[in-house]
């Protein structure tokens, strides 16, 4: 009987904690919606169980059609993880190798014979940005497609920005080329291949490749993407700005974007990646690894995912996106079990992705530090290069001051160790006392093996 009461008490406590998190999340997003920094859908899960899911704002502003949990959003660069998975599946099917040169499938790009498929996956290929190259063209007839990109590179032969593997530079061009390789290797359109090999097997019934201007379709629950216009001081869709708006012209291109989905479908995707439904453990190790450049510098990027790792949050894989009024984000805390999905269909200078605020709510106070001791840690420090850094103690919190207008909170993780909030790769401050007084701090950035010190001068 005592055991039953104890177990019930534990369940009650867990429920109360979950409720508190839910209330805090709701307060955060209600506030963001009210001040115009968030218009979209949010889903947060703990080990696959939804702990918060809500919609804020409109799918169609003019029609006053509100967003619902079934609303479909353009994922922008969050699409890249699906392009990468397409490549992984083709490798498993024996239709390509990661080390294949891209010219095996696109021989017309012979001037880039040294670039491999893996280079494109992890953004070390060095291909210049196709949007910048297209911006130099005077005439834009019809819609650009992936073939337009290939033709442009064949005709202009722009030099690589660096030798393959030498550096890491995020590349939309690389992922558009990967989509073309998927089509060549599979003999299917990019959309059909993903549909048959990813979306359908995972029952992602509201997910597809959708190009609203290039190939209009009637899709249930699809949202419109809105961009803030300074001219009318309000939100408009790209085609209301101009029929020649750049994102309309580029609407035929896939691979670096154009996957459309819902928060619920993305949770199905997230949970499938904890299983062997699509790929096995060895494949996932490849997908969720950070690949260094030839010099050994960490890229913190895997196959379509940004990668980070720390003692506090464990391993985290994430990606954000922004395009034609859409602002998107997904994060998977692989060791802790949290999933954060945020999809917005309004883009302006005010729009934000409050992932740090969400993370702080989910993880709560990492360590209950002594406020008096934190106040003693505040002050001015001089580092080993002679530069001064001011630490502030305000309203019970410790901050590092970056400049007159910006500061970052130092979150306590132990008695003397603090994590810099919102900085990647993660940075820690560890305070050292001499004669019972704080005398210096030691800053470490473990992922980059960086260490420096600052001596307190006042």
N, C-alpha and C positions, 0 to 999 in steps of 0.2 A: 504493500500500500504506500509506504514511504517513497519507494522508487517511482511509483506512478505519479505521485504528487511532484517529485523532483523533475521528472521528465516533462510533465505538464508545465511546470514553472519555467523550464528552459525554453519550451516551445513558445510560451507566452512572451518571454523576454525577447526571443528572436523576432517574433511578430511585431512587438513594440518597436524594436530597433529598425525593422524594415519599414514600418509605418512612418517613423521619424525621418528616414531617408527619403521616402516618397513625398512626405510633406515638404521637406527642404527642396527637393527637385521641383515640385510643383510651384513653390514660391519663386524659385530661380527663374523658371520659364514663364510664369505669369508676369513677372516683373520685366523680363526681356521682351515679351510680346507687347506689354503696355508701353514701353519706351521705344518700340519700333526696331529693336535690334534682332528680333527673331520672328520669322513668319514661316512656319513649316511643321514637320512632324518629328517627334522624338520617341525613341524606344530604347530603354535601358533594361538589360537582363542580367541576372546573377545565375551563372551555371545553366543558362538556357531558359530560366524562369523569368518571365517579364515582371519587373518590379515597378516600372513606370512607362506608360505609353499615352501620348496625348497629341492633339493637333491644335495648332494656333494659326488663325488667319484664314486667308482665302486661296482657293485653287484658281478661281477666276474672279478678279477684282471687280470688273465691270458688271458681271452677272451676279455678284454677291454670292457666289458658290463657295461654301466653306470647305476647308480641307477635312478629310476623314482619314481613318486608319488605312483605307484602301487607296488613297491618293498615290498616283504614280509620278515619280520625279526623274528628270534627267540626272544621271549620277556624275556627269563630267569625268574628272580624272579618277574617281573611285572605280570607274569602268576598267582601269588598267589591270586590276587583279583578275578579272575575267579573261582578258586577253592573254595574260600570263598563264592562267590555268589552261586555256586552249592549247598553248604551246606545250605545256607539261603533258597533257593528254595525248597529243600527237607524238611526243617523244615515247610515251608508254606504248603507243600503237605501232611503233617502229617506223614512223613516217618521216621523222627528222631526228637530228641530234643537236644538243645545245651548242656543240662546237662546230656545227656546219657553218660555212661562210654564207652570208645572206645571198650571195650570187648563185648559190646552188639552186635557189628557187626564183631568183630575180636576176638572171644573167645580164640583163641590160645595165645593171648597176656595177659593171666590171671595175670601175674606178675605185670601188669600195670593197674590194675582194678580201681585205684583211679584217673586216668587221664580221663578227660571228653573231649568231642568234642570241647567245648568252650576253654578249656585249649590250645588245639592245634591251634585253630583259632587265639588266641592272644599271642602265644608263651610263655605260662606259664606251659607247660606240663613237662618239665625237661628231655625229652628223649635225649640221646646222639646222636651225629652227625653220620648218617649212612655212610657218605663218609670216615670218620676217621676209623670206624669199618671195612669197606671193605678194606681199605688200609692195615689193619693188616693181611688180608687173603693172602695166598701165591698163590693160583690158582684162576684165573678168566677165566672161560670158557664161551664163548658165550657173551650174554648181560645180565646185571642186569635188573631186573624189580621190580615193587612194591612188588611182591611176594617174590623176593630175599631178600628185606629188612625185611619183616615179618619173613621169615625163619631164617634170621641171628639173629634177636632179640629173637626168640623162642629158638634157639640153644645156643647162647652165654649168654642170659639173662643178658645183661649189666645193672648195677644199674642206677637209675635215677640220674641226676646231682643235683637235689633238689626236694623237695616235691612239688606236683602240686599246683600252685598258690602262692608258696613261693617267687619265683623270676621270672624275665622276661629274656629270652635268645632266640634270633632269632634261629628258628629251621626249616631247610629244611626237617628233618625227619618228623616233625609234619604235614607238608603239603603233603608229600608223603602218609602218613597214611590217611589223610583226603580224598585223591583221591581214596584210596581203600575203604573207608567207603562210598563214593558216589556210587561206583560200587555195593557194597553189598546192600545198601539201595534202589537203583534204579533198580537193575537188568540189567543195561546197562553198556557198557564200559564207561570209563571216558570221552573219546572223543565224543562218541555218545550222552551222556547226555548233555554235554555243547553245542554241535551242535544243538540239538533239543530244548533246553530250554533257550539258551542265544544267540548264534551266528545267528541262522536262524530267530528267532523272531525280532532281531534288524537289520536284513539285513546286517550283517557283513560277506559279501560273500567271502572275502579273508582271513578269520580267521579260524584256525583249529588247532587241535593237530597234530603235525608233528614231527616224529622221523626219521631223514634222513638216519641213518645207521641201526637202528633196523628194520624199516619198510619203505624202500625206496619207494617214489612215485614221479611221474612226476607232479610237481606243477609249474604253470606259475608264473613267476616273483620272484621266491624264490631266496634269496641271499645266498652267501657263507660267513661263518664267518672266519675271519683271525686273527691269533695270530702271534705276532712278534717273530722271531727266532733269537737268538744271534749267532747261528752257521752259518747261511747263510746271516745274517744281512738283513733280509727281511721278508715279511709276507707269511705265509703258512696256509693251513687249517689243522685241527687236524689230519686227516688221512694221510697227507703228512709227519707229524712228526713220527707217528707210528700207525699201525693198532691196537695196544694195548693201545693207549692213553686213559687216564682215562675217558675223556668225551665221548669217543666212547663206552667204556664198560658200562657207566651209561646211555646210550641213550634210554634205554627202560623204564626209570622211568618217571612218570608223577605226576603232582600235585604241585611240587615245581618249575616247569618250563614246557617247551615244548609247550606252546601256541605260535603259529606263527600268525603275523598280520601285518597290515599296519597302517600308521599314520591316514589315512582317516577312517578306520574301528574303530580305537581307539577313534576318535572324535565322531562317532556314539554311542559308548559305553558311553563315557563321557556325552553326551547330554541326553541319555536315563536315566542316573542316576539322572537327574533333574526332571524326570517324574515318573509316576506310571506304566510304561510299564512292568517292571519286579517285582518290590517290592514297598511297600507303604512307607509313611512317617515314621511309627514306625520302619519298617525294616531298613531304612536308618539311623535312629538315632542309632540303634545298630551297624550297619556297620561302621559308622564314629564317634564312640566314643572311647576314650582312656580308657582302662581297667586297674585299679590299681592292684598291687599285694596284698596279704593278709595284708602286713604291711602298705598299703596305698600309696606305692611309684608308681608314674605314669609310665606307660609303653609307653605312646604315640604311641600306636598301636591299631588299631581296627580289623575288620575282613578283613585282606588282604591289609590294608592300613596303612601307617605311618600317624600320626595325629599331627598337630601343630596349635597354635592359638595365635593371638596377636592383639593389638589395631591397629597396622599399616596395616597388611596384611589380617586381618580377619582369618577365619578358612581355613586351607590348608590341603588337604589330598594328599599324594604322595607315590611313590615307585620307587626304582631303581632296576636294575638287571644286572648281568654280567655272561656270560657262553659261552665257546667255541668260543670266538671271538666276541661275541655280548655284547654291552653295551647299556642299555636301561633306559628310565626315563619317568614318567608321573606325572604331578602335576595339581591339580584342586583347584583353589582359589574359594571356595564355596560362599564366601560373595562378592567377587569382580567380578566373572564371567570369569576370565582368565583360559585358559587351555594350558599347555605346554607339548608337546610330542616330545621326541628325541629318535630316534632309530639308532644305529650304528652297523656296521658289521666288525669293526676292533678294536682289543684290544692290547694295548701296554702300556708302562709306560707313554707315552705322551698323550694317549687318555684321554679326559676330558668330563664331562657333565657340560657345563657352565650355570647351572641354576641360579646362583646368578647374573651373568652378564645380563641374560635375564630378571630376576625379576627387576633389577635396571632400565633397559630400559623401561619395561612396566609401572612401577610405577613412573618413573622420579624422580625429586628432591622432596623429601617429605616436605622439608621446606628450604626456602632460608635463610641460616644462615649468620650472619655477619662475614666476613672473619677475620677482626681485632680481634673480640671477640674470634673466634676459635683459633687464634694464641695465645691469652692469656691463653687459656685452656691447651695448650701444656706445658709440663714440667715433673718433677719427683714427684711422689706421694708415700706416705708410708701408707699402709693399717693398720687395727687394729691388724694384726698379725706381724707387723714389716717388712713386705716385700715391696720392692720398685717396682713401675710400671711406665714406661716411656710412655708418650703420645707425639706423634710427629705431627708437622704441616708441611706438604710438598705439594707444588703445589696446595695450596688452599683447601687441605683436611686434616682431623684430623684422626690419627691412634692410636691404642693401640698396643704397641710392645710386642709380646709374647716371642720372643727370638731374638738373633742376626740376624736371617735370615727370620723371619716371623712376619707379622703385619696384623691387621684387621682394615678396615676402620670404623670410627664412623660416621654414617649417621644421619644428624640432622632431628628430627621429631618435634621439637619446639625450642624456643629460647635457652633453656638451657639443653634440653634432646636429647640424641643421641642413636641410635640403633646400636649394634655391628653387622656388616655385616657378614653373613655366619655362625652365631652361633645358634645352636638349643639345648634346648629351648631358646627363644630369651632373650638377655641380654641388659639392658639399662644403660647408664651413664647419671646422672643428676648432673650438676655443680652448686655449691653454691658460691655466692660472699659475701664477707664481706668488708665494706669500699670501695666498687666499684672495688675490686680485687678478682679474683677467688681464693678461699681458700681450697676447697675440692670437691670431687665428691662422689656421692652415687650410688653404683652399685646395681641394682635389677634384679632378674630373677623371674618374677611374677608366672610363671607356677610351679616353685618349691618353692615358698615363701622364696627365698633367698635374703638377704640384707647385704651389707657391705659398708664400707666407706674408702676413701683414702684422706689423708691430703697432700696438696701441700707443698713440702719442698724446691723446687727450680725450 
